[in-house]
Amino acid sequence: MPKWVVADRGYTSHRFREHIWGMGARPAIPPQRHEAPVACPDWIYTNRNRIERLWARLKEWRAVATRYEKTATSFAGVLCLAAALDWLKP
């Protein structure tokens, strides 16, 4: 179970936040510019960029981008392989 769910401003809604709280996680979603401020730790939200860049590099693999694998287990294996090779890449 994740401790935090990080998302863009596009996913800010009271219903979505309540759903995240119901799962036992904390939402790290900044409010829309016209909404009242909510508790959103800056250090968690700023690390979101690293995750987005990782997904962009992983999607360079055709098997990851199109999800050729039929089962979640084999897809997770391809993700692990792609991430390991990305980590080893100079």
N, CA, C and O atoms as a GROMACS GRO file, in nm:
protein
  360
    1MET      N    1   0.084  -0.118   0.000
    1MET     CA    2   0.000   0.000   0.000
    1MET      C    3   0.089   0.124   0.000
    1MET      O    4   0.180   0.134   0.083
    2PRO      N    5   0.067   0.217  -0.089
    2PRO     CA    6   0.150   0.338  -0.092
    2PRO      C    7   0.119   0.430   0.024
    2PRO      O    8   0.006   0.434   0.074
    3LYS      N    9   0.221   0.504   0.067
    3LYS     CA   10   0.200   0.603   0.173
    3LYS      C   11   0.149   0.734   0.115
    3LYS      O   12   0.071   0.804   0.180
    4TRP      N   13   0.194   0.767  -0.006
    4TRP     CA   14   0.156   0.892  -0.072
    4TRP      C   15   0.108   0.862  -0.213
    4TRP      O   16   0.155   0.768  -0.277
    5VAL      N   17   0.014   0.941  -0.260
    5VAL     CA   18  -0.028   0.940  -0.400
    5VAL      C   19  -0.002   1.079  -0.453
    5VAL      O   20  -0.061   1.177  -0.407
    6VAL      N   21   0.087   1.088  -0.551
    6VAL     CA   22   0.127   1.217  -0.607
    6VAL      C   23   0.062   1.233  -0.743
    6VAL      O   24   0.065   1.142  -0.826
    7ALA      N   25   0.002   1.349  -0.768
    7ALA     CA   26  -0.065   1.374  -0.895
    7ALA      C   27  -0.057   1.522  -0.929
    7ALA      O   28  -0.019   1.605  -0.847
    8ASP      N   29  -0.095   1.552  -1.052
    8ASP     CA   30  -0.100   1.691  -1.100
    8ASP      C   31  -0.224   1.762  -1.050
    8ASP      O   32  -0.312   1.703  -0.988
    9ARG      N   33  -0.228   1.890  -1.078
    9ARG     CA   34  -0.346   1.969  -1.041
    9ARG      C   35  -0.472   1.922  -1.114
    9ARG      O   36  -0.583   1.945  -1.066
   10GLY      N   37  -0.455   1.856  -1.226
   10GLY     CA   38  -0.570   1.807  -1.301
   10GLY      C   39  -0.651   1.702  -1.226
   10GLY      O   40  -0.768   1.680  -1.257
   11TYR      N   41  -0.591   1.638  -1.127
   11TYR     CA   42  -0.658   1.534  -1.050
   11TYR      C   43  -0.709   1.584  -0.916
   11TYR      O   44  -0.749   1.504  -0.831
   12THR      N   45  -0.708   1.713  -0.895
   12THR     CA   46  -0.754   1.766  -0.768
   12THR      C   47  -0.906   1.773  -0.766
   12THR      O   48  -0.968   1.848  -0.842
   13SER      N   49  -0.962   1.695  -0.681
   13SER     CA   50  -1.106   1.700  -0.654
   13SER      C   51  -1.127   1.639  -0.516
   13SER      O   52  -1.050   1.554  -0.472
   14HIS      N   53  -1.229   1.684  -0.450
   14HIS     CA   54  -1.255   1.634  -0.315
   14HIS      C   55  -1.286   1.484  -0.317
   14HIS      O   56  -1.246   1.410  -0.227
   15ARG      N   57  -1.356   1.440  -0.419
   15ARG     CA   58  -1.391   1.299  -0.428
   15ARG      C   59  -1.267   1.211  -0.446
   15ARG      O   60  -1.255   1.105  -0.384
   16PHE      N   61  -1.175   1.257  -0.532
   16PHE     CA   62  -1.052   1.180  -0.555
   16PHE      C   63  -0.966   1.179  -0.429
   16PHE      O   64  -0.908   1.076  -0.395
   17ARG      N   65  -0.956   1.292  -0.360
   17ARG     CA   66  -0.879   1.297  -0.236
   17ARG      C   67  -0.939   1.204  -0.131
   17ARG      O   68  -0.866   1.135  -0.060
   18GLU      N   69  -1.071   1.202  -0.120
   18GLU     CA   70  -1.136   1.113  -0.024
   18GLU      C   71  -1.109   0.967  -0.058
   18GLU      O   72  -1.092   0.884   0.032
   19HIS      N   73  -1.106   0.935  -0.187
   19HIS     CA   74  -1.076   0.799  -0.229
   19HIS      C   75  -0.935   0.759  -0.187
   19HIS      O   76  -0.913   0.648  -0.139
   20ILE      N   77  -0.840   0.850  -0.204
   20ILE     CA   78  -0.701   0.822  -0.164
   20ILE      C   79  -0.693   0.803  -0.013
   20ILE      O   80  -0.627   0.710   0.034
   21TRP      N   81  -0.759   0.892   0.064
   21TRP     CA   82  -0.759   0.876   0.210
   21TRP      C   83  -0.823   0.744   0.249
   21TRP      O   84  -0.778   0.678   0.343
   22GLY      N   85  -0.928   0.703   0.177
   22GLY     CA   86  -0.995   0.576   0.206
   22GLY      C   87  -0.907   0.455   0.183
   22GLY      O   88  -0.926   0.352   0.247
   23MET      N   89  -0.810   0.466   0.091
   23MET     CA   90  -0.716   0.357   0.066
   23MET      C   91  -0.608   0.350   0.173
   23MET      O   92  -0.533   0.252   0.178
   24GLY      N   93  -0.600   0.451   0.258
   24GLY     CA   94  -0.497   0.454   0.362
   24GLY      C   95  -0.373   0.530   0.321
   24GLY      O   96  -0.271   0.522   0.390
   25ALA      N   97  -0.378   0.603   0.211
   25ALA     CA   98  -0.264   0.682   0.165
   25ALA      C   99  -0.294   0.830   0.184
   25ALA      O  100  -0.407   0.869   0.214
   26ARG      N  101  -0.192   0.911   0.166
   26ARG     CA  102  -0.209   1.056   0.177
   26ARG      C  103  -0.194   1.119   0.039
   26ARG      O  104  -0.098   1.087  -0.032
   27PRO      N  105  -0.283   1.206  -0.002
   27PRO     CA  106  -0.269   1.271  -0.133
   27PRO      C  107  -0.169   1.385  -0.128
   27PRO      O  108  -0.170   1.466  -0.036
   28ALA      N  109  -0.082   1.390  -0.228
   28ALA     CA  110   0.010   1.502  -0.246
   28ALA      C  111  -0.024   1.566  -0.379
   28ALA      O  112   0.049   1.555  -0.477
   29ILE      N  113  -0.138   1.635  -0.380
   29ILE     CA  114  -0.190   1.696  -0.501
   29ILE      C  115  -0.210   1.844  -0.472
   29ILE      O  116  -0.289   1.879  -0.384
   30PRO      N  117  -0.141   1.932  -0.544
   30PRO     CA  118  -0.160   2.074  -0.518
   30PRO      C  119  -0.300   2.118  -0.564
   30PRO      O  120  -0.355   2.061  -0.657
   31PRO      N  121  -0.356   2.220  -0.499
   31PRO     CA  122  -0.490   2.264  -0.538
   31PRO      C  123  -0.486   2.346  -0.668
   31PRO      O  124  -0.381   2.394  -0.710
   32GLN      N  125  -0.602   2.361  -0.728
   32GLN     CA  126  -0.614   2.451  -0.842
   32GLN      C  127  -0.584   2.592  -0.794
   32GLN      O  128  -0.591   2.620  -0.675
   33ARG      N  129  -0.551   2.680  -0.886
   33ARG     CA  130  -0.512   2.816  -0.847
   33ARG      C  131  -0.626   2.893  -0.782
   33ARG      O  132  -0.602   2.984  -0.701
   34HIS      N  133  -0.749   2.859  -0.815
   34HIS     CA  134  -0.864   2.931  -0.759
   34HIS      C  135  -0.919   2.864  -0.632
   34HIS      O  136  -1.016   2.914  -0.575
   35GLU      N  137  -0.859   2.753  -0.588
   35GLU     CA  138  -0.908   2.682  -0.469
   35GLU      C  139  -0.826   2.719  -0.346
   35GLU      O  140  -0.717   2.775  -0.356
   36ALA      N  141  -0.881   2.688  -0.232
   36ALA     CA  142  -0.811   2.712  -0.106
   36ALA      C  143  -0.691   2.618  -0.095
   36ALA      O  144  -0.697   2.505  -0.146
   37PRO      N  145  -0.584   2.661  -0.032
   37PRO     CA  146  -0.466   2.574  -0.020
   37PRO      C  147  -0.493   2.452   0.066
   37PRO      O  148  -0.571   2.457   0.162
   38VAL      N  149  -0.428   2.342   0.031
   38VAL     CA  150  -0.436   2.218   0.107
   38VAL      C  151  -0.294   2.174   0.142
   38VAL      O  152  -0.197   2.222   0.083
   39ALA      N  153  -0.284   2.085   0.238
   39ALA     CA  154  -0.152   2.036   0.278
   39ALA      C  155  -0.094   1.950   0.167
   39ALA      O  156  -0.146   1.842   0.137
   40CYS      N  157   0.013   1.997   0.107
   40CYS     CA  158   0.081   1.925   0.000
   40CYS      C  159   0.230   1.947   0.017
   40CYS      O  160   0.280   2.055  -0.015
   41PRO      N  161   0.303   1.848   0.068
   41PRO     CA  162   0.447   1.866   0.091
   41PRO      C  163   0.521   1.896  -0.038
   41PRO      O  164   0.509   1.822  -0.136
   42ASP      N  165   0.597   2.003  -0.039
   42ASP     CA  166   0.671   2.042  -0.159
   42ASP      C  167   0.774   1.938  -0.200
   42ASP      O  168   0.792   1.914  -0.319
   43TRP      N  169   0.843   1.877  -0.103
   43TRP     CA  170   0.950   1.784  -0.136
   43TRP      C  171   0.898   1.660  -0.206
   43TRP      O  172   0.970   1.602  -0.287
   44ILE      N  173   0.777   1.618  -0.175
   44ILE     CA  174   0.720   1.501  -0.242
   44ILE      C  175   0.675   1.538  -0.383
   44ILE      O  176   0.699   1.464  -0.478
   45TYR      N  177   0.609   1.650  -0.395
   45TYR     CA  178   0.557   1.690  -0.526
   45TYR      C  179   0.671   1.721  -0.623
   45TYR      O  180   0.659   1.690  -0.742
   46THR      N  181   0.780   1.780  -0.576
   46THR     CA  182   0.890   1.813  -0.668
   46THR      C  183   0.962   1.687  -0.715
   46THR      O  184   1.021   1.689  -0.823
   47ASN      N  185   0.961   1.580  -0.638
   47ASN     CA  186   1.022   1.455  -0.684
   47ASN      C  187   0.940   1.385  -0.790
   47ASN      O  188   0.986   1.288  -0.851
   48ARG      N  189   0.818   1.432  -0.814
   48ARG     CA  190   0.732   1.374  -0.917
   48ARG      C  191   0.798   1.384  -1.054
   48ARG      O  192   0.779   1.297  -1.139
   49ASN      N  193   0.875   1.489  -1.076
   49ASN     CA  194   0.943   1.508  -1.204
   49ASN      C  195   1.039   1.394  -1.234
   49ASN      O  196   1.051   1.352  -1.349
   50ARG      N  197   1.106   1.343  -1.134
   50ARG     CA  198   1.198   1.230  -1.154
   50ARG      C  199   1.122   1.107  -1.203
   50ARG      O  200   1.169   1.035  -1.292
   51ILE      N  201   1.007   1.083  -1.145
   51ILE     CA  202   0.927   0.966  -1.185
   51ILE      C  203   0.878   0.983  -1.329
   51ILE      O  204   0.880   0.888  -1.406
   52GLU      N  205   0.834   1.102  -1.364
   52GLU     CA  206   0.787   1.125  -1.501
   52GLU      C  207   0.900   1.106  -1.602
   52GLU      O  208   0.877   1.050  -1.709
   53ARG      N  209   1.020   1.151  -1.569
   53ARG     CA  210   1.134   1.132  -1.661
   53ARG      C  211   1.169   0.984  -1.672
   53ARG      O  212   1.204   0.938  -1.780
   54LEU      N  213   1.159   0.909  -1.561
   54LEU     CA  214   1.185   0.764  -1.566
   54LEU      C  215   1.085   0.696  -1.658
   54LEU      O  216   1.124   0.615  -1.742
   55TRP      N  217   0.957   0.727  -1.644
   55TRP     CA  218   0.856   0.666  -1.730
   55TRP      C  219   0.879   0.702  -1.877
   55TRP      O  220   0.857   0.619  -1.965
   56ALA      N  221   0.924   0.823  -1.903
   56ALA     CA  222   0.953   0.863  -2.042
   56ALA      C  223   1.066   0.778  -2.098
   56ALA      O  224   1.060   0.736  -2.214
   57ARG      N  225   1.169   0.751  -2.017
   57ARG     CA  226   1.280   0.666  -2.064
   57ARG      C  227   1.235   0.521  -2.080
   57ARG      O  228   1.276   0.454  -2.174
   58LEU      N  229   1.151   0.473  -1.989
   58LEU     CA  230   1.104   0.335  -1.999
   58LEU      C  231   1.014   0.314  -2.119
   58LEU      O  232   1.011   0.206  -2.177
   59LYS      N  233   0.940   0.418  -2.156
   59LYS     CA  234   0.849   0.404  -2.271
   59LYS      C  235   0.923   0.403  -2.404
   59LYS      O  236   0.862   0.380  -2.508
   60GLU      N  237   1.055   0.427  -2.400
   60GLU     CA  238   1.134   0.411  -2.522
   60GLU      C  239   1.139   0.264  -2.561
   60GLU      O  240   1.160   0.231  -2.678
   61TRP      N  241   1.120   0.176  -2.465
   61TRP     CA  242   1.110   0.034  -2.493
   61TRP      C  243   0.971   0.008  -2.551
   61TRP      O  244   0.870   0.042  -2.489
   62ARG      N  245   0.966  -0.051  -2.664
   62ARG     CA  246   0.838  -0.074  -2.730
   62ARG      C  247   0.747  -0.166  -2.648
   62ARG      O  248   0.626  -0.148  -2.645
   63ALA      N  249   0.806  -0.265  -2.583
   63ALA     CA  250   0.727  -0.360  -2.504
   63ALA      C  251   0.663  -0.292  -2.384
   63ALA      O  252   0.555  -0.333  -2.340
   64VAL      N  253   0.727  -0.188  -2.331
   64VAL     CA  254   0.669  -0.115  -2.218
   64VAL      C  255   0.560  -0.020  -2.268
   64VAL      O  256   0.453  -0.010  -2.208
   65ALA      N  257   0.588   0.049  -2.377
   65ALA     CA  258   0.495   0.150  -2.427
   65ALA      C  259   0.365   0.087  -2.476
   65ALA      O  260   0.257   0.144  -2.456
   66THR      N  261   0.373  -0.029  -2.540
   66THR     CA  262   0.252  -0.090  -2.596
   66THR      C  263   0.196  -0.202  -2.511
   66THR      O  264   0.088  -0.253  -2.538
   67ARG      N  265   0.271  -0.241  -2.408
   67ARG     CA  266   0.232  -0.349  -2.317
   67ARG      C  267   0.193  -0.476  -2.392
   67ARG      O  268   0.077  -0.518  -2.393
   68TYR      N  269   0.295  -0.536  -2.454
   68TYR     CA  270   0.275  -0.661  -2.527
   68TYR      C  271   0.239  -0.777  -2.434
   68TYR      O  272   0.162  -0.865  -2.472
   69GLU      N  273   0.294  -0.777  -2.314
   69GLU     CA  274   0.274  -0.889  -2.223
   69GLU      C  275   0.130  -0.895  -2.178
   69GLU      O  276   0.067  -0.792  -2.152
   70LYS      N  277   0.077  -1.014  -2.168
   70LYS     CA  278  -0.064  -1.029  -2.133
   70LYS      C  279  -0.089  -1.035  -1.983
   70LYS      O  280  -0.198  -1.002  -1.938
   71THR      N  281   0.010  -1.077  -1.906
   71THR     CA  282  -0.010  -1.088  -1.762
   71THR      C  283   0.066  -0.977  -1.690
   71THR      O  284   0.166  -0.924  -1.741
   72ALA      N  285   0.018  -0.944  -1.573
   72ALA     CA  286   0.083  -0.839  -1.493
   72ALA      C  287   0.223  -0.882  -1.450
   72ALA      O  288   0.313  -0.799  -1.439
   73THR      N  289   0.241  -1.012  -1.426
   73THR     CA  290   0.372  -1.061  -1.384
   73THR      C  291   0.476  -1.044  -1.493
   73THR      O  292   0.587  -0.998  -1.467
   74SER      N  293   0.442  -1.080  -1.616
   74SER     CA  294   0.539  -1.067  -1.724
   74SER      C  295   0.564  -0.919  -1.758
   74SER      O  296   0.675  -0.882  -1.796
   75PHE      N  297   0.462  -0.834  -1.745
   75PHE     CA  298   0.482  -0.691  -1.768
   75PHE      C  299   0.574  -0.632  -1.661
   75PHE      O  300   0.659  -0.550  -1.692
   76ALA      N  301   0.557  -0.675  -1.536
   76ALA     CA  302   0.645  -0.628  -1.429
   76ALA      C  303   0.789  -0.674  -1.455
   76ALA      O  304   0.883  -0.602  -1.424
   77GLY      N  305   0.805  -0.793  -1.512
   77GLY     CA  306   0.939  -0.840  -1.546
   77GLY      C  307   1.004  -0.754  -1.652
   77GLY      O  308   1.123  -0.722  -1.641
   78VAL      N  309   0.928  -0.716  -1.754
   78VAL     CA  310   0.982  -0.628  -1.858
   78VAL      C  311   1.016  -0.491  -1.800
   78VAL      O  312   1.117  -0.430  -1.837
   79LEU      N  313   0.931  -0.441  -1.709
   79LEU     CA  314   0.960  -0.313  -1.644
   79LEU      C  315   1.090  -0.320  -1.565
   79LEU      O  316   1.172  -0.228  -1.571
   80CYS      N  317   1.108  -0.428  -1.490
   80CYS     CA  318   1.231  -0.443  -1.411
   80CYS      C  319   1.353  -0.453  -1.502
   80CYS      O  320   1.457  -0.393  -1.472
   81LEU      N  321   1.342  -0.526  -1.610
   81LEU     CA  322   1.453  -0.538  -1.704
   81LEU      C  323   1.487  -0.402  -1.766
   81LEU      O  324   1.603  -0.364  -1.773
   82ALA      N  325   1.385  -0.330  -1.810
   82ALA     CA  326   1.408  -0.198  -1.870
   82ALA      C  327   1.467  -0.102  -1.770
   82ALA      O  328   1.557  -0.025  -1.804
   83ALA      N  329   1.418  -0.104  -1.646
   83ALA     CA  330   1.471  -0.014  -1.543
   83ALA      C  331   1.616  -0.049  -1.510
   83ALA      O  332   1.699   0.040  -1.492
   84ALA      N  333   1.649  -0.177  -1.503
   84ALA     CA  334   1.786  -0.218  -1.473
   84ALA      C  335   1.881  -0.176  -1.585
   84ALA      O  336   1.990  -0.126  -1.559
   85LEU      N  337   1.839  -0.196  -1.709
   85LEU     CA  338   1.924  -0.155  -1.821
   85LEU      C  339   1.936  -0.003  -1.830
   85LEU      O  340   2.041   0.049  -1.869
   86ASP      N  341   1.830   0.068  -1.794
   86ASP     CA  342   1.838   0.214  -1.792
   86ASP      C  343   1.934   0.260  -1.682
   86ASP      O  344   2.009   0.356  -1.701
   87TRP      N  345   1.934   0.193  -1.571
   87TRP     CA  346   2.024   0.227  -1.461
   87TRP      C  347   2.169   0.199  -1.499
   87TRP      O  348   2.259   0.273  -1.459
   88LEU      N  349   2.194   0.091  -1.576
   88LEU     CA  350   2.329   0.055  -1.615
   88LEU      C  351   2.381   0.137  -1.734
   88LEU      O  352   2.502   0.140  -1.759
   89LYS      N  353   2.291   0.202  -1.806
   89LYS     CA  354   2.330   0.278  -1.924
   89LYS      C  355   2.420   0.395  -1.884
   89LYS      O  356   2.391   0.468  -1.790
   90PRO      N  357   2.532   0.412  -1.957
   90PRO     CA  358   2.624   0.521  -1.920
   90PRO      C  359   2.568   0.659  -1.944
   90PRO      O  360   2.635   0.759  -1.917
   0.00000   0.00000   0.00000
